[in-house]
């Protein structure tokens, strides 16, 4: 979990000058993965930001699956 918080900070830093919603909430991460390439793909750090976003999303999806599994018990 601490690693994910650090990734969110890195994502915010990497995308601070990008054309996108601010922050690193999961909605912003999902938006960036789906739409971030449109006006940011030529910016320095775009590929790194995309990798970070995908790692955060993967972690969030894993947590959601765990919660759903516990709820179905």
CHARMM internal coordinates of N, CA and C (Angstrom, degrees):
IC EDIT
DIST 1 N 1 CA 1.4491
DIST 1 CA 1 C 1.5304
ANGL 1 N 1 CA 1 C 110.73
DIST 1 C 2 N 1.3160
ANGL 1 CA 1 C 2 N 117.10
DIHE 1 N 1 CA 1 C 2 N -41.40
DIST 2 N 2 CA 1.4620
ANGL 1 C 2 N 2 CA 120.39
DIHE 1 CA 1 C 2 N 2 CA 178.53
DIST 2 CA 2 C 1.5238
ANGL 2 N 2 CA 2 C 109.78
DIHE 1 C 2 N 2 CA 2 C -60.87
DIST 2 C 3 N 1.3238
ANGL 2 CA 2 C 3 N 116.37
DIHE 2 N 2 CA 2 C 3 N -40.49
DIST 3 N 3 CA 1.4629
ANGL 2 C 3 N 3 CA 120.59
DIHE 2 CA 2 C 3 N 3 CA 178.26
DIST 3 CA 3 C 1.5286
ANGL 3 N 3 CA 3 C 111.01
DIHE 2 C 3 N 3 CA 3 C -59.13
DIST 3 C 4 N 1.3143
ANGL 3 CA 3 C 4 N 116.73
DIHE 3 N 3 CA 3 C 4 N -39.62
DIST 4 N 4 CA 1.4599
ANGL 3 C 4 N 4 CA 120.66
DIHE 3 CA 3 C 4 N 4 CA 179.95
DIST 4 CA 4 C 1.5225
ANGL 4 N 4 CA 4 C 110.71
DIHE 3 C 4 N 4 CA 4 C -67.23
DIST 4 C 5 N 1.3066
ANGL 4 CA 4 C 5 N 117.34
DIHE 4 N 4 CA 4 C 5 N -38.60
DIST 5 N 5 CA 1.4687
ANGL 4 C 5 N 5 CA 120.10
DIHE 4 CA 4 C 5 N 5 CA 176.63
DIST 5 CA 5 C 1.5251
ANGL 5 N 5 CA 5 C 110.71
DIHE 4 C 5 N 5 CA 5 C -63.89
DIST 5 C 6 N 1.3187
ANGL 5 CA 5 C 6 N 116.27
DIHE 5 N 5 CA 5 C 6 N -39.39
DIST 6 N 6 CA 1.4598
ANGL 5 C 6 N 6 CA 120.09
DIHE 5 CA 5 C 6 N 6 CA 176.62
DIST 6 CA 6 C 1.5312
ANGL 6 N 6 CA 6 C 110.74
DIHE 5 C 6 N 6 CA 6 C -65.36
DIST 6 C 7 N 1.3250
ANGL 6 CA 6 C 7 N 116.85
DIHE 6 N 6 CA 6 C 7 N -39.70
DIST 7 N 7 CA 1.4654
ANGL 6 C 7 N 7 CA 120.70
DIHE 6 CA 6 C 7 N 7 CA 177.13
DIST 7 CA 7 C 1.5243
ANGL 7 N 7 CA 7 C 111.26
DIHE 6 C 7 N 7 CA 7 C -63.08
DIST 7 C 8 N 1.3124
ANGL 7 CA 7 C 8 N 116.50
DIHE 7 N 7 CA 7 C 8 N -38.86
DIST 8 N 8 CA 1.4688
ANGL 7 C 8 N 8 CA 119.76
DIHE 7 CA 7 C 8 N 8 CA 178.28
DIST 8 CA 8 C 1.5212
ANGL 8 N 8 CA 8 C 110.57
DIHE 7 C 8 N 8 CA 8 C -63.32
DIST 8 C 9 N 1.3235
ANGL 8 CA 8 C 9 N 117.03
DIHE 8 N 8 CA 8 C 9 N -41.10
DIST 9 N 9 CA 1.4632
ANGL 8 C 9 N 9 CA 120.91
DIHE 8 CA 8 C 9 N 9 CA 177.28
DIST 9 CA 9 C 1.5291
ANGL 9 N 9 CA 9 C 110.31
DIHE 8 C 9 N 9 CA 9 C -63.14
DIST 9 C 10 N 1.3333
ANGL 9 CA 9 C 10 N 116.72
DIHE 9 N 9 CA 9 C 10 N -44.05
DIST 10 N 10 CA 1.4609
ANGL 9 C 10 N 10 CA 120.87
DIHE 9 CA 9 C 10 N 10 CA 177.55
DIST 10 CA 10 C 1.5289
ANGL 10 N 10 CA 10 C 110.87
DIHE 9 C 10 N 10 CA 10 C -61.44
DIST 10 C 11 N 1.3274
ANGL 10 CA 10 C 11 N 116.62
DIHE 10 N 10 CA 10 C 11 N -41.64
DIST 11 N 11 CA 1.4602
ANGL 10 C 11 N 11 CA 121.09
DIHE 10 CA 10 C 11 N 11 CA 179.40
DIST 11 CA 11 C 1.5265
ANGL 11 N 11 CA 11 C 110.41
DIHE 10 C 11 N 11 CA 11 C -61.86
DIST 11 C 12 N 1.3239
ANGL 11 CA 11 C 12 N 116.70
DIHE 11 N 11 CA 11 C 12 N -46.00
DIST 12 N 12 CA 1.4610
ANGL 11 C 12 N 12 CA 120.51
DIHE 11 CA 11 C 12 N 12 CA 179.58
DIST 12 CA 12 C 1.5214
ANGL 12 N 12 CA 12 C 110.95
DIHE 11 C 12 N 12 CA 12 C -61.23
DIST 12 C 13 N 1.3176
ANGL 12 CA 12 C 13 N 116.63
DIHE 12 N 12 CA 12 C 13 N -41.88
DIST 13 N 13 CA 1.4597
ANGL 12 C 13 N 13 CA 120.97
DIHE 12 CA 12 C 13 N 13 CA 179.30
DIST 13 CA 13 C 1.5315
ANGL 13 N 13 CA 13 C 110.84
DIHE 12 C 13 N 13 CA 13 C -65.96
DIST 13 C 14 N 1.3209
ANGL 13 CA 13 C 14 N 116.92
DIHE 13 N 13 CA 13 C 14 N -43.89
DIST 14 N 14 CA 1.4687
ANGL 13 C 14 N 14 CA 121.51
DIHE 13 CA 13 C 14 N 14 CA -177.81
DIST 14 CA 14 C 1.5216
ANGL 14 N 14 CA 14 C 112.25
DIHE 13 C 14 N 14 CA 14 C -66.52
DIST 14 C 15 N 1.3305
ANGL 14 CA 14 C 15 N 117.00
DIHE 14 N 14 CA 14 C 15 N -29.83
DIST 15 N 15 CA 1.4660
ANGL 14 C 15 N 15 CA 120.36
DIHE 14 CA 14 C 15 N 15 CA -174.36
DIST 15 CA 15 C 1.5302
ANGL 15 N 15 CA 15 C 113.49
DIHE 14 C 15 N 15 CA 15 C -107.41
DIST 15 C 16 N 1.3149
ANGL 15 CA 15 C 16 N 118.05
DIHE 15 N 15 CA 15 C 16 N 12.26
DIST 16 N 16 CA 1.4708
ANGL 15 C 16 N 16 CA 119.84
DIHE 15 CA 15 C 16 N 16 CA -174.29
DIST 16 CA 16 C 1.5224
ANGL 16 N 16 CA 16 C 113.31
DIHE 15 C 16 N 16 CA 16 C -60.48
DIST 16 C 17 N 1.3320
ANGL 16 CA 16 C 17 N 118.78
DIHE 16 N 16 CA 16 C 17 N -28.43
DIST 17 N 17 CA 1.4626
ANGL 16 C 17 N 17 CA 121.50
DIHE 16 CA 16 C 17 N 17 CA 179.45
DIST 17 CA 17 C 1.5270
ANGL 17 N 17 CA 17 C 112.79
DIHE 16 C 17 N 17 CA 17 C -105.07
DIST 17 C 18 N 1.3327
ANGL 17 CA 17 C 18 N 117.26
DIHE 17 N 17 CA 17 C 18 N 10.44
DIST 18 N 18 CA 1.4569
ANGL 17 C 18 N 18 CA 121.27
DIHE 17 CA 17 C 18 N 18 CA -179.08
DIST 18 CA 18 C 1.5325
ANGL 18 N 18 CA 18 C 109.75
DIHE 17 C 18 N 18 CA 18 C -81.47
DIST 18 C 19 N 1.3116
ANGL 18 CA 18 C 19 N 114.94
DIHE 18 N 18 CA 18 C 19 N 159.41
DIST 19 N 19 CA 1.4534
ANGL 18 C 19 N 19 CA 122.08
DIHE 18 CA 18 C 19 N 19 CA 176.75
DIST 19 CA 19 C 1.5233
ANGL 19 N 19 CA 19 C 107.90
DIHE 18 C 19 N 19 CA 19 C -89.08
DIST 19 C 20 N 1.3349
ANGL 19 CA 19 C 20 N 116.08
DIHE 19 N 19 CA 19 C 20 N 93.87
DIST 20 N 20 CA 1.4624
ANGL 19 C 20 N 20 CA 121.77
DIHE 19 CA 19 C 20 N 20 CA -174.39
DIST 20 CA 20 C 1.5223
ANGL 20 N 20 CA 20 C 109.63
DIHE 19 C 20 N 20 CA 20 C -170.66
DIST 20 C 21 N 1.3400
ANGL 20 CA 20 C 21 N 117.56
DIHE 20 N 20 CA 20 C 21 N 168.45
DIST 21 N 21 CA 1.4649
ANGL 20 C 21 N 21 CA 119.27
DIHE 20 CA 20 C 21 N 21 CA 174.15
DIST 21 CA 21 C 1.5294
ANGL 21 N 21 CA 21 C 110.07
DIHE 20 C 21 N 21 CA 21 C -62.38
DIST 21 C 22 N 1.3185
ANGL 21 CA 21 C 22 N 116.48
DIHE 21 N 21 CA 21 C 22 N 147.74
DIST 22 N 22 CA 1.4634
ANGL 21 C 22 N 22 CA 120.83
DIHE 21 CA 21 C 22 N 22 CA 179.77
DIST 22 CA 22 C 1.5165
ANGL 22 N 22 CA 22 C 111.68
DIHE 21 C 22 N 22 CA 22 C -76.61
DIST 22 C 23 N 1.3325
ANGL 22 CA 22 C 23 N 115.09
DIHE 22 N 22 CA 22 C 23 N 155.48
DIST 23 N 23 CA 1.4500
ANGL 22 C 23 N 23 CA 121.03
DIHE 22 CA 22 C 23 N 23 CA 172.37
DIST 23 CA 23 C 1.5059
ANGL 23 N 23 CA 23 C 114.05
DIHE 22 C 23 N 23 CA 23 C 101.35
DIST 23 C 24 N 1.3505
ANGL 23 CA 23 C 24 N 113.08
DIHE 23 N 23 CA 23 C 24 N -171.59
DIST 24 N 24 CA 1.4626
ANGL 23 C 24 N 24 CA 119.56
DIHE 23 CA 23 C 24 N 24 CA -178.94
DIST 24 CA 24 C 1.5239
ANGL 24 N 24 CA 24 C 111.59
DIHE 23 C 24 N 24 CA 24 C -140.39
DIST 24 C 25 N 1.3442
ANGL 24 CA 24 C 25 N 116.44
DIHE 24 N 24 CA 24 C 25 N 26.69
DIST 25 N 25 CA 1.4658
ANGL 24 C 25 N 25 CA 118.33
DIHE 24 CA 24 C 25 N 25 CA 175.31
DIST 25 CA 25 C 1.5307
ANGL 25 N 25 CA 25 C 107.92
DIHE 24 C 25 N 25 CA 25 C -66.45
DIST 25 C 26 N 1.3027
ANGL 25 CA 25 C 26 N 116.77
DIHE 25 N 25 CA 25 C 26 N 164.07
DIST 26 N 26 CA 1.4655
ANGL 25 C 26 N 26 CA 120.19
DIHE 25 CA 25 C 26 N 26 CA -174.75
DIST 26 CA 26 C 1.5268
ANGL 26 N 26 CA 26 C 111.09
DIHE 25 C 26 N 26 CA 26 C -62.60
DIST 26 C 27 N 1.3294
ANGL 26 CA 26 C 27 N 118.54
DIHE 26 N 26 CA 26 C 27 N -31.70
DIST 27 N 27 CA 1.4644
ANGL 26 C 27 N 27 CA 120.50
DIHE 26 CA 26 C 27 N 27 CA 177.29
DIST 27 CA 27 C 1.5255
ANGL 27 N 27 CA 27 C 110.82
DIHE 26 C 27 N 27 CA 27 C -64.44
DIST 27 C 28 N 1.3230
ANGL 27 CA 27 C 28 N 117.10
DIHE 27 N 27 CA 27 C 28 N -40.73
DIST 28 N 28 CA 1.4640
ANGL 27 C 28 N 28 CA 121.47
DIHE 27 CA 27 C 28 N 28 CA 178.04
DIST 28 CA 28 C 1.5221
ANGL 28 N 28 CA 28 C 110.45
DIHE 27 C 28 N 28 CA 28 C -67.22
DIST 28 C 29 N 1.3251
ANGL 28 CA 28 C 29 N 116.81
DIHE 28 N 28 CA 28 C 29 N -41.40
DIST 29 N 29 CA 1.4660
ANGL 28 C 29 N 29 CA 121.45
DIHE 28 CA 28 C 29 N 29 CA 178.40
DIST 29 CA 29 C 1.5309
ANGL 29 N 29 CA 29 C 109.68
DIHE 28 C 29 N 29 CA 29 C -60.29
DIST 29 C 30 N 1.3270
ANGL 29 CA 29 C 30 N 116.47
DIHE 29 N 29 CA 29 C 30 N -47.62
DIST 30 N 30 CA 1.4704
ANGL 29 C 30 N 30 CA 120.54
DIHE 29 CA 29 C 30 N 30 CA 179.50
DIST 30 CA 30 C 1.5275
ANGL 30 N 30 CA 30 C 110.73
DIHE 29 C 30 N 30 CA 30 C -62.80
DIST 30 C 31 N 1.3450
ANGL 30 CA 30 C 31 N 116.85
DIHE 30 N 30 CA 30 C 31 N -41.15
DIST 31 N 31 CA 1.4580
ANGL 30 C 31 N 31 CA 120.33
DIHE 30 CA 30 C 31 N 31 CA 178.11
DIST 31 CA 31 C 1.5275
ANGL 31 N 31 CA 31 C 109.74
DIHE 30 C 31 N 31 CA 31 C -60.16
DIST 31 C 32 N 1.3266
ANGL 31 CA 31 C 32 N 116.39
DIHE 31 N 31 CA 31 C 32 N -45.77
DIST 32 N 32 CA 1.4633
ANGL 31 C 32 N 32 CA 120.64
DIHE 31 CA 31 C 32 N 32 CA -178.08
DIST 32 CA 32 C 1.5279
ANGL 32 N 32 CA 32 C 111.52
DIHE 31 C 32 N 32 CA 32 C -61.59
DIST 32 C 33 N 1.3231
ANGL 32 CA 32 C 33 N 117.01
DIHE 32 N 32 CA 32 C 33 N -43.98
DIST 33 N 33 CA 1.4685
ANGL 32 C 33 N 33 CA 120.37
DIHE 32 CA 32 C 33 N 33 CA 179.74
DIST 33 CA 33 C 1.5303
ANGL 33 N 33 CA 33 C 110.48
DIHE 32 C 33 N 33 CA 33 C -61.69
DIST 33 C 34 N 1.3236
ANGL 33 CA 33 C 34 N 116.70
DIHE 33 N 33 CA 33 C 34 N -41.01
DIST 34 N 34 CA 1.4659
ANGL 33 C 34 N 34 CA 120.77
DIHE 33 CA 33 C 34 N 34 CA -177.23
DIST 34 CA 34 C 1.5293
ANGL 34 N 34 CA 34 C 113.42
DIHE 33 C 34 N 34 CA 34 C -80.88
DIST 34 C 35 N 1.3315
ANGL 34 CA 34 C 35 N 117.37
DIHE 34 N 34 CA 34 C 35 N -37.25
DIST 35 N 35 CA 1.4642
ANGL 34 C 35 N 35 CA 120.59
DIHE 34 CA 34 C 35 N 35 CA -169.54
DIST 35 CA 35 C 1.5244
ANGL 35 N 35 CA 35 C 115.63
DIHE 34 C 35 N 35 CA 35 C -123.88
DIST 35 C 36 N 1.3061
ANGL 35 CA 35 C 36 N 117.70
DIHE 35 N 35 CA 35 C 36 N -9.01
DIST 36 N 36 CA 1.4554
ANGL 35 C 36 N 36 CA 121.42
DIHE 35 CA 35 C 36 N 36 CA -172.99
DIST 36 CA 36 C 1.5115
ANGL 36 N 36 CA 36 C 114.65
DIHE 35 C 36 N 36 CA 36 C -60.93
DIST 36 C 37 N 1.3146
ANGL 36 CA 36 C 37 N 116.98
DIHE 36 N 36 CA 36 C 37 N -27.96
DIST 37 N 37 CA 1.4636
ANGL 36 C 37 N 37 CA 120.57
DIHE 36 CA 36 C 37 N 37 CA -178.17
DIST 37 CA 37 C 1.5251
ANGL 37 N 37 CA 37 C 112.75
DIHE 36 C 37 N 37 CA 37 C -67.71
DIST 37 C 38 N 1.3174
ANGL 37 CA 37 C 38 N 117.36
DIHE 37 N 37 CA 37 C 38 N -23.27
DIST 38 N 38 CA 1.4711
ANGL 37 C 38 N 38 CA 121.21
DIHE 37 CA 37 C 38 N 38 CA -172.46
DIST 38 CA 38 C 1.5266
ANGL 38 N 38 CA 38 C 112.82
DIHE 37 C 38 N 38 CA 38 C -59.13
DIST 38 C 39 N 1.3036
ANGL 38 CA 38 C 39 N 117.73
DIHE 38 N 38 CA 38 C 39 N -46.02
DIST 39 N 39 CA 1.4648
ANGL 38 C 39 N 39 CA 118.44
DIHE 38 CA 38 C 39 N 39 CA -178.07
DIST 39 CA 39 C 1.5203
ANGL 39 N 39 CA 39 C 112.65
DIHE 38 C 39 N 39 CA 39 C -125.28
DIST 39 C 40 N 1.3207
ANGL 39 CA 39 C 40 N 117.17
DIHE 39 N 39 CA 39 C 40 N 12.13
DIST 40 N 40 CA 1.4608
ANGL 39 C 40 N 40 CA 119.57
DIHE 39 CA 39 C 40 N 40 CA -177.23
DIST 40 CA 40 C 1.5211
ANGL 40 N 40 CA 40 C 114.91
DIHE 39 C 40 N 40 CA 40 C -128.17
DIST 40 C 41 N 1.3154
ANGL 40 CA 40 C 41 N 118.34
DIHE 40 N 40 CA 40 C 41 N -6.85
DIST 41 N 41 CA 1.4682
ANGL 40 C 41 N 41 CA 120.63
DIHE 40 CA 40 C 41 N 41 CA -171.27
DIST 41 CA 41 C 1.5228
ANGL 41 N 41 CA 41 C 113.60
DIHE 40 C 41 N 41 CA 41 C -62.57
DIST 41 C 42 N 1.3054
ANGL 41 CA 41 C 42 N 118.57
DIHE 41 N 41 CA 41 C 42 N -22.78
DIST 42 N 42 CA 1.4637
ANGL 41 C 42 N 42 CA 120.92
DIHE 41 CA 41 C 42 N 42 CA 179.43
DIST 42 CA 42 C 1.5284
ANGL 42 N 42 CA 42 C 113.00
DIHE 41 C 42 N 42 CA 42 C -94.26
DIST 42 C 43 N 1.3026
ANGL 42 CA 42 C 43 N 117.02
DIHE 42 N 42 CA 42 C 43 N -1.98
DIST 43 N 43 CA 1.4699
ANGL 42 C 43 N 43 CA 120.81
DIHE 42 CA 42 C 43 N 43 CA -179.65
DIST 43 CA 43 C 1.5246
ANGL 43 N 43 CA 43 C 110.44
DIHE 42 C 43 N 43 CA 43 C -77.12
DIST 43 C 44 N 1.3229
ANGL 43 CA 43 C 44 N 114.94
DIHE 43 N 43 CA 43 C 44 N 148.04
DIST 44 N 44 CA 1.4650
ANGL 43 C 44 N 44 CA 119.78
DIHE 43 CA 43 C 44 N 44 CA 174.98
DIST 44 CA 44 C 1.5188
ANGL 44 N 44 CA 44 C 109.28
DIHE 43 C 44 N 44 CA 44 C -61.29
DIST 44 C 45 N 1.3051
ANGL 44 CA 44 C 45 N 116.43
DIHE 44 N 44 CA 44 C 45 N 133.85
DIST 45 N 45 CA 1.4560
ANGL 44 C 45 N 45 CA 121.39
DIHE 44 CA 44 C 45 N 45 CA 177.07
DIST 45 CA 45 C 1.5187
ANGL 45 N 45 CA 45 C 114.65
DIHE 44 C 45 N 45 CA 45 C 88.82
DIST 45 C 46 N 1.3370
ANGL 45 CA 45 C 46 N 117.89
DIHE 45 N 45 CA 45 C 46 N 0.80
DIST 46 N 46 CA 1.4659
ANGL 45 C 46 N 46 CA 119.42
DIHE 45 CA 45 C 46 N 46 CA -177.98
DIST 46 CA 46 C 1.5251
ANGL 46 N 46 CA 46 C 111.62
DIHE 45 C 46 N 46 CA 46 C -60.06
DIST 46 C 47 N 1.3266
ANGL 46 CA 46 C 47 N 117.25
DIHE 46 N 46 CA 46 C 47 N -48.38
DIST 47 N 47 CA 1.4709
ANGL 46 C 47 N 47 CA 119.84
DIHE 46 CA 46 C 47 N 47 CA -177.00
DIST 47 CA 47 C 1.5198
ANGL 47 N 47 CA 47 C 111.46
DIHE 46 C 47 N 47 CA 47 C -62.49
DIST 47 C 48 N 1.3141
ANGL 47 CA 47 C 48 N 117.25
DIHE 47 N 47 CA 47 C 48 N -40.63
DIST 48 N 48 CA 1.4660
ANGL 47 C 48 N 48 CA 120.78
DIHE 47 CA 47 C 48 N 48 CA 177.28
DIST 48 CA 48 C 1.5279
ANGL 48 N 48 CA 48 C 110.42
DIHE 47 C 48 N 48 CA 48 C -63.32
DIST 48 C 49 N 1.3220
ANGL 48 CA 48 C 49 N 116.61
DIHE 48 N 48 CA 48 C 49 N -44.75
DIST 49 N 49 CA 1.4639
ANGL 48 C 49 N 49 CA 120.51
DIHE 48 CA 48 C 49 N 49 CA 178.69
DIST 49 CA 49 C 1.5258
ANGL 49 N 49 CA 49 C 111.40
DIHE 48 C 49 N 49 CA 49 C -60.83
DIST 49 C 50 N 1.3293
ANGL 49 CA 49 C 50 N 116.70
DIHE 49 N 49 CA 49 C 50 N -38.16
DIST 50 N 50 CA 1.4652
ANGL 49 C 50 N 50 CA 120.37
DIHE 49 CA 49 C 50 N 50 CA 179.65
DIST 50 CA 50 C 1.5279
ANGL 50 N 50 CA 50 C 110.42
DIHE 49 C 50 N 50 CA 50 C -66.84
DIST 50 C 51 N 1.3182
ANGL 50 CA 50 C 51 N 117.56
DIHE 50 N 50 CA 50 C 51 N -41.54
DIST 51 N 51 CA 1.4652
ANGL 50 C 51 N 51 CA 121.02
DIHE 50 CA 50 C 51 N 51 CA 177.70
DIST 51 CA 51 C 1.5318
ANGL 51 N 51 CA 51 C 111.03
DIHE 50 C 51 N 51 CA 51 C -62.69
DIST 51 C 52 N 1.3193
ANGL 51 CA 51 C 52 N 116.51
DIHE 51 N 51 CA 51 C 52 N -41.68
DIST 52 N 52 CA 1.4601
ANGL 51 C 52 N 52 CA 120.85
DIHE 51 CA 51 C 52 N 52 CA 178.33
DIST 52 CA 52 C 1.5250
ANGL 52 N 52 CA 52 C 109.71
DIHE 51 C 52 N 52 CA 52 C -63.82
DIST 52 C 53 N 1.3352
ANGL 52 CA 52 C 53 N 116.48
DIHE 52 N 52 CA 52 C 53 N -45.11
DIST 53 N 53 CA 1.4682
ANGL 52 C 53 N 53 CA 120.71
DIHE 52 CA 52 C 53 N 53 CA -179.75
DIST 53 CA 53 C 1.5241
ANGL 53 N 53 CA 53 C 111.05
DIHE 52 C 53 N 53 CA 53 C -59.93
DIST 53 C 54 N 1.3107
ANGL 53 CA 53 C 54 N 116.59
DIHE 53 N 53 CA 53 C 54 N -42.71
DIST 54 N 54 CA 1.4683
ANGL 53 C 54 N 54 CA 120.06
DIHE 53 CA 53 C 54 N 54 CA 179.51
DIST 54 CA 54 C 1.5208
ANGL 54 N 54 CA 54 C 111.63
DIHE 53 C 54 N 54 CA 54 C -65.50
DIST 54 C 55 N 1.3281
ANGL 54 CA 54 C 55 N 117.72
DIHE 54 N 54 CA 54 C 55 N -37.05
DIST 55 N 55 CA 1.4679
ANGL 54 C 55 N 55 CA 120.90
DIHE 54 CA 54 C 55 N 55 CA 178.13
DIST 55 CA 55 C 1.5294
ANGL 55 N 55 CA 55 C 110.50
DIHE 54 C 55 N 55 CA 55 C -66.39
DIST 55 C 56 N 1.3109
ANGL 55 CA 55 C 56 N 116.92
DIHE 55 N 55 CA 55 C 56 N -41.55
DIST 56 N 56 CA 1.4701
ANGL 55 C 56 N 56 CA 120.77
DIHE 55 CA 55 C 56 N 56 CA 178.44
DIST 56 CA 56 C 1.5201
ANGL 56 N 56 CA 56 C 109.78
DIHE 55 C 56 N 56 CA 56 C -64.54
DIST 56 C 57 N 1.3231
ANGL 56 CA 56 C 57 N 117.17
DIHE 56 N 56 CA 56 C 57 N -44.49
DIST 57 N 57 CA 1.4772
ANGL 56 C 57 N 57 CA 121.46
DIHE 56 CA 56 C 57 N 57 CA -179.91
DIST 57 CA 57 C 1.5211
ANGL 57 N 57 CA 57 C 111.12
DIHE 56 C 57 N 57 CA 57 C -62.82
DIST 57 C 58 N 1.3244
ANGL 57 CA 57 C 58 N 116.77
DIHE 57 N 57 CA 57 C 58 N -40.83
DIST 58 N 58 CA 1.4641
ANGL 57 C 58 N 58 CA 120.99
DIHE 57 CA 57 C 58 N 58 CA 178.29
DIST 58 CA 58 C 1.5242
ANGL 58 N 58 CA 58 C 110.53
DIHE 57 C 58 N 58 CA 58 C -60.82
DIST 58 C 59 N 1.3229
ANGL 58 CA 58 C 59 N 116.85
DIHE 58 N 58 CA 58 C 59 N -43.33
DIST 59 N 59 CA 1.4634
ANGL 58 C 59 N 59 CA 120.72
DIHE 58 CA 58 C 59 N 59 CA 178.20
DIST 59 CA 59 C 1.5341
ANGL 59 N 59 CA 59 C 110.26
DIHE 58 C 59 N 59 CA 59 C -63.68
DIST 59 C 60 N 1.3275
ANGL 59 CA 59 C 60 N 116.89
DIHE 59 N 59 CA 59 C 60 N -45.83
DIST 60 N 60 CA 1.4681
ANGL 59 C 60 N 60 CA 120.80
DIHE 59 CA 59 C 60 N 60 CA -179.38
DIST 60 CA 60 C 1.5218
ANGL 60 N 60 CA 60 C 111.38
DIHE 59 C 60 N 60 CA 60 C -61.99
DIST 60 C 61 N 1.3296
ANGL 60 CA 60 C 61 N 116.53
DIHE 60 N 60 CA 60 C 61 N -41.54
DIST 61 N 61 CA 1.4631
ANGL 60 C 61 N 61 CA 119.77
DIHE 60 CA 60 C 61 N 61 CA 178.39
DIST 61 CA 61 C 1.5236
ANGL 61 N 61 CA 61 C 111.31
DIHE 60 C 61 N 61 CA 61 C -63.75
DIST 61 C 62 N 1.3291
ANGL 61 CA 61 C 62 N 117.12
DIHE 61 N 61 CA 61 C 62 N -38.74
DIST 62 N 62 CA 1.4613
ANGL 61 C 62 N 62 CA 121.36
DIHE 61 CA 61 C 62 N 62 CA 177.94
DIST 62 CA 62 C 1.5165
ANGL 62 N 62 CA 62 C 111.54
DIHE 61 C 62 N 62 CA 62 C -63.57
DIST 62 C 63 N 1.3275
ANGL 62 CA 62 C 63 N 116.55
DIHE 62 N 62 CA 62 C 63 N -40.85
DIST 63 N 63 CA 1.4669
ANGL 62 C 63 N 63 CA 120.57
DIHE 62 CA 62 C 63 N 63 CA 178.55
DIST 63 CA 63 C 1.5251
ANGL 63 N 63 CA 63 C 110.61
DIHE 62 C 63 N 63 CA 63 C -66.07
DIST 63 C 64 N 1.3077
ANGL 63 CA 63 C 64 N 116.75
DIHE 63 N 63 CA 63 C 64 N -40.34
DIST 64 N 64 CA 1.4671
ANGL 63 C 64 N 64 CA 120.52
DIHE 63 CA 63 C 64 N 64 CA 179.25
DIST 64 CA 64 C 1.5234
ANGL 64 N 64 CA 64 C 110.90
DIHE 63 C 64 N 64 CA 64 C -63.74
DIST 64 C 65 N 1.3330
ANGL 64 CA 64 C 65 N 117.34
DIHE 64 N 64 CA 64 C 65 N -39.97
DIST 65 N 65 CA 1.4605
ANGL 64 C 65 N 65 CA 120.65
DIHE 64 CA 64 C 65 N 65 CA 178.01
DIST 65 CA 65 C 1.5234
ANGL 65 N 65 CA 65 C 111.23
DIHE 64 C 65 N 65 CA 65 C -63.74
DIST 65 C 66 N 1.3272
ANGL 65 CA 65 C 66 N 116.74
DIHE 65 N 65 CA 65 C 66 N -41.35
DIST 66 N 66 CA 1.4697
ANGL 65 C 66 N 66 CA 120.33
DIHE 65 CA 65 C 66 N 66 CA 178.21
DIST 66 CA 66 C 1.5167
ANGL 66 N 66 CA 66 C 110.92
DIHE 65 C 66 N 66 CA 66 C -61.10
DIST 66 C 67 N 1.3062
ANGL 66 CA 66 C 67 N 117.00
DIHE 66 N 66 CA 66 C 67 N -42.53
DIST 67 N 67 CA 1.4708
ANGL 66 C 67 N 67 CA 121.61
DIHE 66 CA 66 C 67 N 67 CA -179.39
DIST 67 CA 67 C 1.5313
ANGL 67 N 67 CA 67 C 109.50
DIHE 66 C 67 N 67 CA 67 C -64.49
DIST 67 C 68 N 1.3220
ANGL 67 CA 67 C 68 N 116.88
DIHE 67 N 67 CA 67 C 68 N -45.53
DIST 68 N 68 CA 1.4704
ANGL 67 C 68 N 68 CA 119.54
DIHE 67 CA 67 C 68 N 68 CA 179.50
DIST 68 CA 68 C 1.5274
ANGL 68 N 68 CA 68 C 111.45
DIHE 67 C 68 N 68 CA 68 C -62.55
DIST 68 C 69 N 1.3315
ANGL 68 CA 68 C 69 N 116.86
DIHE 68 N 68 CA 68 C 69 N -37.53
DIST 69 N 69 CA 1.4613
ANGL 68 C 69 N 69 CA 120.85
DIHE 68 CA 68 C 69 N 69 CA 179.55
DIST 69 CA 69 C 1.5220
ANGL 69 N 69 CA 69 C 110.80
DIHE 68 C 69 N 69 CA 69 C -65.11
DIST 69 C 70 N 1.3397
ANGL 69 CA 69 C 70 N 116.61
DIHE 69 N 69 CA 69 C 70 N -41.45
DIST 70 N 70 CA 1.4737
ANGL 69 C 70 N 70 CA 119.90
DIHE 69 CA 69 C 70 N 70 CA 178.98
DIST 70 CA 70 C 1.5231
ANGL 70 N 70 CA 70 C 111.28
DIHE 69 C 70 N 70 CA 70 C -67.89
DIST 70 C 71 N 1.3318
ANGL 70 CA 70 C 71 N 116.86
DIHE 70 N 70 CA 70 C 71 N -37.83
DIST 71 N 71 CA 1.4668
ANGL 70 C 71 N 71 CA 120.45
DIHE 70 CA 70 C 71 N 71 CA -178.88
DIST 71 CA 71 C 1.5312
ANGL 71 N 71 CA 71 C 111.37
DIHE 70 C 71 N 71 CA 71 C -67.42
DIST 71 C 72 N 1.3215
ANGL 71 CA 71 C 72 N 117.43
DIHE 71 N 71 CA 71 C 72 N -28.79
DIST 72 N 72 CA 1.4556
ANGL 71 C 72 N 72 CA 119.16
DIHE 71 CA 71 C 72 N 72 CA -176.94
DIST 72 CA 72 C 1.5346
ANGL 72 N 72 CA 72 C 112.11
DIHE 71 C 72 N 72 CA 72 C -81.84
DIST 72 C 73 N 1.3226
ANGL 72 CA 72 C 73 N 117.35
DIHE 72 N 72 CA 72 C 73 N -6.02
DIST 73 N 73 CA 1.4790
ANGL 72 C 73 N 73 CA 119.80
DIHE 72 CA 72 C 73 N 73 CA 178.90
DIST 73 CA 73 C 1.4675
ANGL 73 N 73 CA 73 C 111.10
DIHE 72 C 73 N 73 CA 73 C -74.31
END
COOR INIT
IC SEED 1 N 1 CA 1 C
IC BUILD
